[in-house]
Amino acid sequence: AISPDGQMLVSSKEKIVWVWSLPDGMLLKTLKGSEERITCLAISPDSHILASSGWRLLDTGQFWIQVWNLLDGTVRHTLKGHTEKVTCLAMSSDGQRLVSGSEDNTVRVWNVSDGQLLQTLAEWSTSLSGTHQIIGHNGRLLARRMEADDTSTYLRNLWFLPDEVRLPRLEGLSIL
């Protein structure tokens, strides 16, 4: 993940997260969490908070998100609730909400400051091959799934938050 100001790069391997300075390539911090495998990273707009999702190889049902304070390298919250691997994370434009998408067919919205679950959106389809993505737009969050077949990529499962207004599936919309 790259910070919104382009000054920091966050990378991971196994259960270690590295925070790098992009202008000079220097290692700023090494964060060691309790995950066995880190699957996703997201940085807040002010570059002070990092979210990382992870899972344990040997344990079933061990899927969580850690919310880190990047200033001092401490874990602020551990968010639990997903029952399958988290495949995407995104922060709201104000840095107050975190959205996670998972192979358990849910999108969850979390309060970054206290770690509380705010909403669970079901029917996040994983029936076809493709990649999950979550994006923010103008302060309102929009969750989506991109699916690729032999000829097209599709947009589906959109919600405008926090109202949980779901748009119908957009069939046959080709995105280049």
C-alpha positions in Angstrom: 0.0 0.0 0.0 1.2 3.5 -0.8 0.2 6.4 1.5 -2.1 9.0 0.0 0.7 11.6 0.0 3.0 9.3 -1.8 5.7 9.5 0.9 5.4 6.0 2.4 5.2 2.4 1.1 3.9 -0.4 3.4 4.7 -4.0 2.4 4.4 -7.3 4.1 5.5 -10.9 4.1 4.2 -13.7 6.4 3.5 -11.9 9.7 5.8 -8.9 9.3 4.9 -5.4 8.0 7.5 -3.0 6.8 7.0 0.8 6.5 9.3 2.5 4.0 10.1 6.1 3.1 9.5 6.4 -0.7 11.7 9.5 -1.3 14.8 7.8 0.0 13.9 4.1 0.3 14.8 3.9 4.0 13.1 1.5 6.3 11.1 3.5 8.8 9.4 0.8 10.9 9.0 -3.0 11.2 5.6 -4.0 12.6 5.2 -7.5 14.0 1.6 -8.7 14.4 0.0 -12.0 15.3 -1.2 -13.0 11.9 0.5 -15.9 10.1 -0.4 -14.6 6.7 -1.2 -10.9 5.8 -3.6 -10.6 2.9 -4.4 -6.9 2.6 -3.1 -3.5 3.7 -4.8 0.0 3.7 -3.5 3.3 4.9 -5.6 6.2 6.2 -5.7 9.5 4.3 -3.6 11.2 7.0 -1.1 8.3 6.9 -1.3 7.8 10.7 -3.4 4.5 10.6 -2.7 1.2 8.9 -5.1 -1.7 8.6 -3.8 -5.2 7.9 -5.9 -8.3 7.4 -4.6 -11.8 8.1 -5.3 -15.4 8.8 -3.6 -18.4 10.4 -2.7 -21.4 8.3 -3.4 -24.1 10.8 -6.5 -22.7 12.5 -9.9 -22.5 10.9 -12.0 -19.5 11.7 -8.9 -17.4 12.6 -9.4 -14.3 10.3 -9.0 -10.8 11.6 -8.0 -7.2 10.9 -5.5 -5.2 12.9 -5.6 -1.4 13.1 -2.2 0.0 13.7 -1.0 3.4 14.9 1.8 4.1 12.4 3.2 6.9 14.5 4.3 4.6 17.3 3.9 1.1 15.7 1.3 -0.2 18.2 -1.9 -2.2 17.5 -4.9 0.0 18.3 -7.6 -2.7 17.7 -8.0 -6.2 16.5 -11.3 -6.6 14.5 -12.9 -10.0 14.4 -16.0 -11.1 12.7 -15.2 -12.5 9.2 -15.3 -16.2 8.9 -13.2 -16.5 5.8 -10.1 -14.8 4.4 -10.4 -11.0 4.0 -9.6 -10.1 0.4 -9.8 -6.3 0.4 -9.6 -3.3 2.7 -10.2 0.4 2.2 -10.4 3.5 4.4 -13.1 6.2 4.1 -11.9 9.6 2.8 -12.2 11.0 6.4 -10.3 8.1 7.9 -13.1 7.3 10.3 -14.4 4.1 8.7 -12.7 0.9 7.4 -14.4 -1.4 5.0 -13.4 -5.0 4.6 -14.5 -7.6 2.0 -14.2 -11.3 2.6 -14.6 -14.7 1.1 -17.4 -15.2 3.6 -19.6 -13.2 1.2 -19.8 -10.1 3.4 -18.6 -6.5 3.4 -18.1 -5.1 6.9 -17.9 -1.5 7.9 -15.8 -0.7 11.1 -15.3 2.4 13.2 -11.6 3.1 13.1 -11.4 5.0 16.4 -13.0 2.4 18.6 -12.9 -0.8 16.5 -16.7 -1.3 16.6 -18.5 -3.1 13.8 -21.0 -0.6 12.3 -22.6 -2.6 9.4 -22.5 -6.0 7.7 -23.5 -6.1 4.1 -24.3 -9.6 2.8 -24.5 -11.0 -0.7 -21.0 -10.0 -1.6 -20.8 -12.7 -4.3 -17.8 -14.9 -4.7 -19.5 -17.3 -7.1 -17.3 -16.4 -10.1 -13.6 -16.0 -10.5 -12.2 -12.5 -10.2 -10.8 -10.0 -7.7 -12.5 -8.1 -4.9 -12.1 -4.4 -4.7 -13.4 -1.7 -2.4 -13.1 2.0 -3.2 -14.0 5.3 -1.6 -15.7 8.1 -3.5 -16.4 11.6 -2.4 -16.6 10.7 1.3 -19.1 8.0 0.7 -18.0 4.4 0.4 -18.7 2.2 -2.5 -18.1 -1.5 -2.4 -17.7 -3.5 -5.6 -16.5 -6.7 -7.1 -14.8 -7.0 -10.5 -15.4 -10.2 -12.3 -13.6 -11.3 -15.4 -14.8 -13.9 -17.9 -13.2 -14.5 -21.3 -14.4 -11.2 -22.8 -15.4 -8.7 -20.1 -15.0 -7.3 -16.6 -18.2 -6.6 -14.7 -19.2 -4.3 -11.9 -21.6 -5.8 -9.3 -22.7 -5.5 -5.7 -22.6 -1.8 -5.2 -23.7 -0.1 -2.0 -23.7 3.6 -1.0 -23.0 3.8 2.7 -23.9 4.5 5.4 -27.5 4.2 4.1 -26.9 0.6 2.8 -28.5 1.4 -0.5 -27.7 -1.4 -2.8 -27.8 -1.0 -6.6 -28.9 -3.9 -8.7 -26.3 -6.0 -10.4 -25.0 -4.4 -13.5 -25.1 -7.2 -16.1 -23.1 -6.9 -19.3 -21.3 -3.6 -18.4 -17.9 -3.9 -19.9 -15.1 -1.9 -18.3 -11.8 -1.4 -20.1 
